[in-house]
Amino acid sequence: MQALYFTEFGTSDVLQYGEVPLPQVQANEVLVKNEYIGLNFADIYRRRGTYQIEEHYPYIDGYEGAGSIVQVGSAVDPQLLGQNILYVDVPLANAEYVAVPETKVITLPAYISTKLAATIGLQGLTADFLAHDLGSDQAPAQVFITGISGGVGQLLAQILLADGLQVFGSASTAAKRSVALKMGVREVFPSREFSWLPQQSGKFQTVYDGVGVNLDKSLQLLQHRGRVVFFGMAGGNPPQIDLVQMLAESKSILTGDLWDYLTSFAERKRRSERLFSYLRQGKIQLTEPKIFALSAGKTAHQYLESGKNIGKVLLQP
Ligand SMILES: NC(=O)c1ccc[n+]([C@@H]2O[C@H](COP(=O)([O-])OP(=O)(O)OC[C@H]3O[C@@H](n4cnc5c(N)ncnc54)[C@H](OP(=O)(O)O)[C@@H]3O)[C@@H](O)[C@H]2O)c1
């Protein structure tokens, strides 16, 4: 089969496209023919060598995709054969085929296509646990999302709006700010200059920060007893934080990784059904994903790293 792979860590130049062996399906696994593969920031960190990656030669990036089951292992329910599924925590996804443990299979209801599933999957389940496990604010609390027009940002904003919260955020360009305002976000501030910060300081109960590099400013936006939900470093690692100052204002930082919340088949099912229910009720509208051929993976990595994307980037085998 064809795959996007690399043998050393580095810039997007290390990525190659070519023939690798088809995965051997174990008794408790299914073989999935990928139709769409999600490209995420974590794939960039893995390619750079700054994040955990599956030991494999060559390295194959990617943990998220959607497609159909074309083979089932001997211990797997044979009725799964032919079903459309999503997976979000399975390594070696940047390939035509991937072996998926049965417990990591998320079967898709008829109203969710494989393209929609791959567009919303990992980022949507992330937005869901950030909003419901870490933030857990009651309406009408005021909350703030950094990089609000990114993939997670857009989904998180819409979930929080549907939950009745007053949502504010930041984004770098007028086009990105307009995407957020159209979703019903109250106000969107520039994300690369902060002349607005003094006026907004102390206003928010929760700040969701997946940008990282401006974590100190996210803390400033908080009310006393507020919390920053820190979930990623799209802009770079966070600066040193003064814990004593935080204590003086009763502010907290919570962190979380999706994989610590998708701990069983039952959890994947419960959480994906909760996410899909927002789609079924029309509460989440998505911008069209930007789709690259898997063979053009290098360009896709460069595009995601450039920060130009609005919403999801997909790879298509
Ligand atoms: N914890 C978890 O389980 C989990 C799971 C999935 C993703 N994540 C994290 O969530 C974050 C967002 O992921 P995503 O898939 O939504 O990525 P994305 O669509 O690329 O969005 C990231 C946003 O970060 C902002 N940004 C990038 N570079 C910046 C910089 N130098 N300064 C300020 N802002 C910058 C950009 O917004 P502007 O251009 O508008 O500023 C961009 O829209 C990433 O950090 C990712 O690692 C965490």
The ligand as an SDF file (V2000), in Angstrom:
LIG
                    3D

 48 52  0  0  0  0  0  0  0  0999 V2000
   -5.1830   18.3140   24.4050 N   0  0  0  0  0  0  0  0  0  0  0  0
   -5.6580   17.5760   23.4350 C   0  0  0  0  0  0  0  0  0  0  0  0
   -6.1170   16.4630   23.6450 O   0  0  0  0  0  0  0  0  0  0  0  0
   -5.6600   18.1410   22.0450 C   0  0  0  0  0  0  0  0  0  0  0  0
   -6.2980   17.4650   21.0190 C   0  0  0  0  0  0  0  0  0  0  0  0
   -6.3130   18.0640   19.7370 C   0  0  0  0  0  0  0  0  0  0  0  0
   -5.6740   19.2750   19.5380 C   0  0  0  0  0  0  0  0  0  0  0  0
   -5.0170   19.8630   20.5680 N   0  0  0  0  0  0  0  0  0  0  0  0
   -4.3320   21.1480   20.4120 C   0  0  0  0  0  0  0  0  0  0  0  0
   -5.2890   22.1330   20.1060 O   0  0  0  0  0  0  0  0  0  0  0  0
   -4.6360   23.2130   19.4550 C   0  0  0  0  0  0  0  0  0  0  0  0
   -5.4530   23.6220   18.2430 C   0  0  0  0  0  0  0  0  0  0  0  0
   -5.4320   22.5410   17.3390 O   0  0  0  0  0  0  0  0  0  0  0  0
   -6.2210   22.6520   15.9630 P   0  0  0  0  0  0  0  0  0  0  0  0
   -6.2310   21.2930   15.3920 O   0  0  0  0  0  0  0  0  0  0  0  0
   -7.5010   23.3640   16.1680 O   0  0  0  0  0  0  0  0  0  0  0  0
   -5.2060   23.5610   15.1190 O   0  0  0  0  0  0  0  0  0  0  0  0
   -5.5160   24.7670   14.1080 P   0  0  0  0  0  0  0  0  0  0  0  0
   -6.7880   24.5270   13.3780 O   0  0  0  0  0  0  0  0  0  0  0  0
   -4.2840   24.9890   13.3070 O   0  0  0  0  0  0  0  0  0  0  0  0
   -5.7080   26.0100   15.0860 O   0  0  0  0  0  0  0  0  0  0  0  0
   -4.6460   26.5280   15.8390 C   0  0  0  0  0  0  0  0  0  0  0  0
   -4.8060   28.0220   15.9820 C   0  0  0  0  0  0  0  0  0  0  0  0
   -3.7040   28.5080   16.7390 O   0  0  0  0  0  0  0  0  0  0  0  0
   -3.4590   29.8500   16.3640 C   0  0  0  0  0  0  0  0  0  0  0  0
   -1.9990   30.0920   16.2710 N   0  0  0  0  0  0  0  0  0  0  0  0
   -1.1080   29.3980   15.5420 C   0  0  0  0  0  0  0  0  0  0  0  0
    0.1200   29.9350   15.6800 N   0  0  0  0  0  0  0  0  0  0  0  0
   -0.0010   30.9900   16.5090 C   0  0  0  0  0  0  0  0  0  0  0  0
    0.9160   31.9420   17.0590 C   0  0  0  0  0  0  0  0  0  0  0  0
    2.2230   31.9350   16.7470 N   0  0  0  0  0  0  0  0  0  0  0  0
    0.4400   32.8770   17.8660 N   0  0  0  0  0  0  0  0  0  0  0  0
   -0.8690   32.9070   18.1730 C   0  0  0  0  0  0  0  0  0  0  0  0
   -1.7820   32.0270   17.6930 N   0  0  0  0  0  0  0  0  0  0  0  0
   -1.3570   31.0680   16.8730 C   0  0  0  0  0  0  0  0  0  0  0  0
   -4.0830   30.0800   15.0200 C   0  0  0  0  0  0  0  0  0  0  0  0
   -5.0960   31.0390   15.1570 O   0  0  0  0  0  0  0  0  0  0  0  0
   -4.8930   32.5530   14.6910 P   0  0  0  0  0  0  0  0  0  0  0  0
   -4.1490   32.5380   13.3960 O   0  0  0  0  0  0  0  0  0  0  0  0
   -6.2780   33.0290   14.5510 O   0  0  0  0  0  0  0  0  0  0  0  0
   -4.1510   33.2270   15.7950 O   0  0  0  0  0  0  0  0  0  0  0  0
   -4.7460   28.7520   14.6550 C   0  0  0  0  0  0  0  0  0  0  0  0
   -6.0450   28.9210   14.1280 O   0  0  0  0  0  0  0  0  0  0  0  0
   -3.2180   22.7370   19.1100 C   0  0  0  0  0  0  0  0  0  0  0  0
   -2.3350   23.2570   20.0570 O   0  0  0  0  0  0  0  0  0  0  0  0
   -3.3220   21.2250   19.2830 C   0  0  0  0  0  0  0  0  0  0  0  0
   -2.1020   20.6250   19.6090 O   0  0  0  0  0  0  0  0  0  0  0  0
   -5.0180   19.3190   21.8160 C   0  0  0  0  0  0  0  0  0  0  0  0
  1  2  1  0
  2  3  2  0
  2  4  1  0
  4  5  1  0
  4 48  2  0
  5  6  2  0
  6  7  1  0
  7  8  2  0
  8  9  1  0
  8 48  1  0
  9 10  1  0
  9 46  1  0
 10 11  1  0
 11 12  1  0
 11 44  1  0
 12 13  1  0
 13 14  1  0
 14 15  2  0
 14 16  1  0
 14 17  1  0
 17 18  1  0
 18 19  2  0
 18 20  1  0
 18 21  1  0
 21 22  1  0
 22 23  1  0
 23 24  1  0
 23 42  1  0
 24 25  1  0
 25 26  1  0
 25 36  1  0
 26 27  1  0
 26 35  1  0
 27 28  2  0
 28 29  1  0
 29 30  1  0
 29 35  2  0
 30 31  1  0
 30 32  2  0
 32 33  1  0
 33 34  2  0
 34 35  1  0
 36 37  1  0
 36 42  1  0
 37 38  1  0
 38 39  2  0
 38 40  1  0
 38 41  1  0
 42 43  1  0
 44 45  1  0
 44 46  1  0
 46 47  1  0
M  CHG  2   8   1  16  -1
M  END
$$$$
